[in-house]
C-alpha cells in the first residue's frame, strides 16, 4: 500500500533502537525524510546505516536527550517544520511507589508526559497551517492494564492521553491527528532486561522466564518492533486522517477488555 507520505519529514524520538527504530524504518520505507534521535553515537549510526539501505533519503541523526529543552531544540533545528512527530522516550524503571521521592516523580512525569506535550506545542500550529500533521505517541499497555511497579510510568502516560484528548479534537479539521499506540510485551531490550531480572530473582533460566511471560499472552509470543512500526506508519499515512484521539493497543490480546 502506498501510504501517501513520500517526501514528508518525520521526527522520531528515541529511535536508535527498539520500537522507535521500528517506526523510523517503516516511515523511511514509505519515503519520509526521517530524523533519528538517540544518545549512543555507535547505536544511532548503525540504525542510520540500516535505514539508508532501505530509503531513498538518508536519515539525519540527532544525538540528544529529548527530555531536555536543548535536545528538543536540536531536533527542531534539524527539522523545523515536521509533517510527522513520533513521541517516544524511556520510562522510569520498575520500582515500588514507596521508594519514589519528589525528584524521581517529577523526572518520570517530565519524561513521559511533559516532554511530548512540549514537542507538540512546538509543531502543531505549523502542521495546522500546512493542512497535514500526524502525531503518534508511544505510551504503554499499562495505561489500561495495571502493572505492579510501573505506577509512575503508567500515571504519566495516562495523563498524556487525557491531556491530549481535547487537543486532538481541536485540530482534527486541519487534517492533523494525534493518537497513542500502547505496546504490550514487545521483544525489545527493555523487556529483555525485565526478563533477566525475573530469571535471577526466581533462580531460573532466561529462556524459562521468557516462556512463562509468553504463556500469559493469548498470542503466545512477544510483539516485534517491525509490526509495531508498520502500525505507526499507517497512522501517519494519508489514509488515517479519520483516526484521531485514539489509544490503540498492540499487545497480542493481553488486555482482556472488550471495550
PyMOL commands that set and color helices and strands:
alter all, ss='L'
color gray80, all
select helices_A, chain A and resi 18-29+41-54+69-78+97-99+102-130+141-143+151-170+172-174+189-202+206-215+225-235+238-240
alter helices_A, ss='H'
color red, helices_A
select strands_A, chain A and resi 9-12+33-38+60-63+84-87+133-138+176-183+247-250
alter strands_A, ss='S'
color yellow, strands_A
deselect
rebuild
show_as cartoon
